[in-house]
Amino acid sequence: MPGHPRRSVTRMTLPEAERIVTLAHDGALDRSDESVERIVREAHVVVQRSSMWGSAPGNPARKRTVVVFLLSGALLGVWIVGLIAPLIMAGE
């Protein structure tokens, strides 16, 4: 998509990402360089996603959490449609 950065081919682990974020926060990295800035942004994404989903990328526990989250959302959607559909049909 235009305007969206492409995903990096490099996959960093959570400890690597946390170390990079710490170094960037301490000002130890030269963020004026485009490639360094890109890596720092990727590290921030890895850390944020791991804190959101509860584990590092590629971890089976994370995949299980994503599946449970998606199935819960689908179940909620079907339940809402099941409640609203009879009301719509009764109104016709």
C-alpha positions as CSV (number, residue, x, y, z in Angstrom):
1,M,0.0,0.0,0.0
2,P,1.2,3.5,-0.7
3,G,2.1,5.4,2.4
4,H,2.7,2.3,4.5
5,P,6.3,1.1,5.2
6,R,7.2,-2.3,3.9
7,R,7.9,-5.0,6.4
8,S,11.5,-5.6,7.0
9,V,13.1,-8.8,5.8
10,T,15.1,-8.9,8.9
11,R,13.4,-10.4,11.9
12,M,14.7,-9.3,15.2
13,T,14.1,-11.1,18.5
14,L,12.4,-9.4,21.4
15,P,15.7,-9.1,23.5
16,E,17.4,-7.5,20.5
17,A,14.5,-5.1,20.0
18,E,14.4,-4.2,23.7
19,R,18.2,-3.4,23.6
20,I,17.8,-1.2,20.5
21,V,14.9,0.7,22.1
22,T,16.9,1.2,25.3
23,L,19.9,2.5,23.3
24,A,17.7,4.8,21.2
25,H,16.0,6.1,24.4
26,D,19.4,6.8,26.0
27,G,20.5,8.7,22.9
28,A,23.3,6.3,22.0
29,L,22.2,5.8,18.4
30,D,22.6,8.3,15.6
31,R,19.0,8.5,14.4
32,S,19.8,11.0,11.6
33,D,20.8,8.0,9.5
34,E,17.8,6.6,7.6
35,S,18.8,2.9,8.1
36,V,19.3,3.4,11.8
37,E,15.9,5.2,12.1
38,R,14.2,2.3,10.2
39,I,15.7,-0.3,12.6
40,V,14.7,1.7,15.6
41,R,11.1,2.0,14.3
42,E,11.1,-1.8,13.7
43,A,12.4,-2.4,17.2
44,H,9.6,-0.2,18.6
45,V,7.0,-2.2,16.7
46,V,8.4,-5.5,17.9
47,V,8.4,-4.4,21.5
48,Q,4.9,-2.9,21.3
49,R,3.4,-6.0,19.6
50,S,5.0,-8.3,22.1
51,S,3.6,-6.3,24.9
52,M,0.2,-6.3,23.3
53,W,0.1,-10.0,22.5
54,G,2.1,-11.2,25.5
55,S,5.1,-12.8,23.8
56,A,7.7,-12.5,21.1
57,P,6.9,-12.9,17.4
58,G,6.8,-16.5,16.2
59,N,6.1,-17.9,19.7
60,P,3.3,-20.6,19.7
61,A,1.7,-18.9,22.7
62,R,1.4,-15.7,20.7
63,K,-0.2,-17.5,17.8
64,R,-2.6,-19.2,20.1
65,T,-3.5,-15.8,21.7
66,V,-4.2,-14.3,18.2
67,V,-6.4,-17.3,17.2
68,V,-8.4,-17.0,20.5
69,F,-8.8,-13.2,20.0
70,L,-10.0,-13.7,16.4
71,L,-12.4,-16.5,17.3
72,S,-13.8,-14.5,20.2
73,G,-14.4,-11.5,17.8
74,A,-16.1,-13.8,15.3
75,L,-18.3,-15.3,18.0
76,L,-19.3,-11.9,19.3
77,G,-20.1,-10.8,15.7
78,V,-22.3,-13.8,15.1
79,W,-24.1,-13.3,18.4
80,I,-24.8,-9.7,17.6
81,V,-26.2,-10.6,14.2
82,G,-28.3,-13.3,15.8
83,L,-29.8,-10.7,18.1
84,I,-30.4,-8.1,15.5
85,A,-31.6,-10.2,12.6
86,P,-35.0,-11.2,14.2
87,L,-35.6,-7.5,15.0
88,I,-34.9,-6.5,11.4
89,M,-37.1,-9.4,10.1
90,A,-40.0,-8.4,12.5
91,G,-39.9,-4.8,11.2
92,E,-40.6,-5.8,7.6
